[in-house]
Every structure is written in structure tokens, then in C-alpha cells.
Amino acid sequence: GAFNLSIFISIVLSATAMMWCLRRVVSSALARGIAGLVWAFSPFAMGAFYWGWTNFLFLAVPPVIFWGLVELVHTTVSPRRLGLIVGLALAIQTLIGAEVAAMTVVGVLALLIFVGVPYAAYRRRWPLDLTWSRLWRVGAWALTSFIPIAVPVALFAAYGPAHLSTWVWPKWIITGGWSWSRLVADPIGIGSLGFHWNPVFPSSVFFGWPLIV
């Protein structure tokens, strides 16, 4: 039941997030709806759906980060509110799937390097209402809401039982033993269905991020 719920909610939230985050840049509701469907049913998402990788299927956070970038160059949302939303969203994504969080950060950095820096060099100014003060304040608030959640999770994954249950234990235990609940053994959600995954019938119980939701 938890697996089916996580699959269903992941697709719905991914599509809804993309539709909502495009409001400022896309005026057509129909176009936003199509973009949401393309995003939620992309080849990346459907590959995760086939294998039951709910940590890859949940793609609601990258659109929220995109929304943050769009609002960053406007003054509609205060730096504190914007930073807290972006930082909290990225921290939640780290709890669900650190890989997607890392890819999101890399994508944002690439966008800033290949688009933001040339724009600023050519125009000799930041786009629209963006200033150094707003940039630093948003970044500080984002770190404020991101670090208390994401850093302990990263340390737990690197040095705690999650690391031991996925990398250190002998192979015969991993392949022959019954894996623990993902909430206990691996809160980041790597291998959401445990080591006995079958594309048709999941053979271990998944309690991960649906409980967090």
C-alpha cells in the first residue's frame, strides 16, 4: 500500500509542481498542463516507475527550485520567504533521494555559469530586480532551512546504519537476508523497495517518504 501510494503521489505532485511553477513565465493554462504531463511522464520518470525507484520518480522539487530562480529576479517574494522555501524543498528532496537533489544543484550551477554570468558580463548588471544584497540574503535563508535537515541525513547515510546495511554487510546477507524498513535502514530512499526488488511484486515493505509526507 505504501509503495502504490508513493508511486501515485509522486506522479501527481511532479506534474502539479511543474504546472504551478510555470505560472509567471507561461500564460497559457493548457501549455502549463502539457508541460506538467511531459515532466511527470518523462523517460527519466517512466524508467524510475518501471523499476520502482520512488526516489527518482518524485520530481516535484526541481520545478520549485526553478520557481525560486524566476522569483529571485523579481521582488514579489521576500528574500527570507524565498530562501526558506527553496532550502526546505531541497532538504526534503535530500531525504527522499539525494541523487535528484545533487542533479538539481548541478543544473542550477550550470545555468548560472552558462547563462547568468554571460548575461551579467554583457549587460553589466543583474537581470531585472536582482541585486547582490537580494542574492546573498536568499542564499543565507536557504542554507538556514537546508543545513539542519540535509547535513544530519548526509552524515547518517555516510556513517550510520544506512551505510552498513548497503555497503559493509557481506553479500550473502544482502542477497539472502530480509532487508529492514527503508525508514530505519536508509532514510534517503536508495533502493526504496529493498534488495529483493521484483518489477511486479515488491517483496519487502517500504515505509520511507510517504510517512514523512
N, C-alpha and C positions, 0 to 999 in steps of 0.2 A: 504493500500500500504506500509506504514512504517513497519507494522508487517511482511508482507511477505518478504520485503527486509531484515529486521533484521534476520529472520529465515534463509534465503538463505545465506546471508553473513556470519552468524555465523558458519554454517557448512563448508563453503568453507575456511574461514580463519583458523578454527581449524585444518582441515586436512592439509592445506598448511603449517601452522606453525610447526606442528609435522614433516612433511616431511623435511622442511628446517633445523630444529634444530637438526636433527639426522645425518647431513652430516659428521661430524667428527667421529662419533662412529659407523656408519653403512655405509659400502661402496656400497652396492647394492641399486640402484635406485628403483628396484622393491620392495625390502623389505621396503624401506622408504615409498613408496606409499601405501603398505598394512598397515603399521603402522599408516599412516595418516588417512586411511579409518576406521581402527579399533578405533582410537581415536575419530574421529568426529562422528561415528555412534555407540559409546559405549552405554551400557544400561543406564548409567547416562545421556548421551546426549539425547537419544531417549525418556527417561522419561520426560526430560525438553521439548522436542519437542512436545510430546503429550499434555502436559498441557499448552503449550505456554509460558513457562518460559524462555524468551530470556536471562535473566541474568545468567541462568545456562547453556544455550546452547552455549554461547560464551566461548570457551575453548582454545583460541589462546595464552593466557598469560602463563599458566603453562609450555608449551614447551619452551617459550622464557626464563623463569626462569631456566629450565633445561639446555638450551644452555649456560646461564650465569655461571652455576656451572661447566660445562665442560670447558668453556674458562677461568674460574678462575684459573685452574691448568696449563694453558699454558700462554705464554707471547705474543701471537699473537695480542691480543686486549689490548689496553692500559687500565689502571685502570679507568681513567676518562671516557672514552667512554663506557666501560663495565658497570660501575656503573650507568651512566646516562641512559643507555638503560634499565637496569633491574629496576631501580627505577621508570622510566617513565612508563614502562609496568605494573608494579604493581599498580601505581597510576591510570592508565586508567582502569585496572580491578576493582579497588575500585569504580570508577564512574559507571561502568556497573553492577557489582554485588559484594558486599562486602563479601558475603559468600564464593565465589570461591577464592577471594583474601586471606581470612583467612585460607581456607583449603590449599592453596598453601604454605603459610608461615609455617603452622604446618607441612606439608610434608617435606619442606626443613629442618626445625629444627630436625625432626625425622631422616632424612637422615644423617645430620651432627652428631647427637648424637650416632646413632647406627652403622654408617659406618665410618664417619670421625674420631671420637675420638678413636675407637679401632684401626684404621689404624695408626694414629699418635702415639698411645701408643706402638704398636707392632714394627713399623718401626723406631720409634724415630725421625721422620721427616715428613714434609708435603709431599703430593704426587706431583710428577713431579716438575714444576717450581713455585709452590705456596710457598709464604713466608708470615710472619706476616705483613710486610710492604704492600705487594700487597693486602692482605686480608682487612686490615684497610682502605686503600685508596679506594678500590672498595666499601666498605661499606659506607664510608663517601660520596662519589659521589652519591651512590644510595639514601641515605637519602636526599641529596640536591635536587634531582629531584622528590622524592616521597612526602616529607612533604608539600611543598607549594600547592599541588593538593589534596592529600588524607586527610590531617588534617582538612581543612575547610569543605570538604564534610562530614566527620565523625561528626563534630560539628553541621553542618546543619541538618543531619539526626537525631541527638540525641536531639537537642533543637529547631529546626526550624519548619516551616510548615509541612515538611515531617513527623515529629513525631506527630504533632497534627492531621494530616489527616489520619493517620493509627492507632493510639492508643488512643487518647484522645477523639475524637468525639464520640457522642452517637452511639450505634449500629444501630439505625433506620436510621441515616444519612448514615452510611457506606453501609448498605444493600439496602436502598431505594433511596439514592441520586445519582446524576451523578458525577462520580469522575473527578477530574481535569486531565489535561495533566500530564503525568509522568515527563516531563521535569520541570514542575512547582512544582508539589506536592512532587516528590520523585526522585531526580536525580540518586540515587543509583540503581534504577530499580527494587525495591522489588515490586512484583505484577505488572509486566510490563503492563498488559492489564487492570488494574483497578479492582474494586471489583465485576464487573458484568461478570467476565470471563465465557465464554462458550467454550468448546473444539472445537466447529465447527465454530461459528460465534462470533468473538470478538465484544463486544457491547460498548466499549469505545475506544477512539483514543489514540494511543501510539506514542509519539514523542521523546522518550528517546534517547538512544545512537546512532541511525542512524544519528541524527543531529550532534552529537559530531564527528562521523566519517566524 
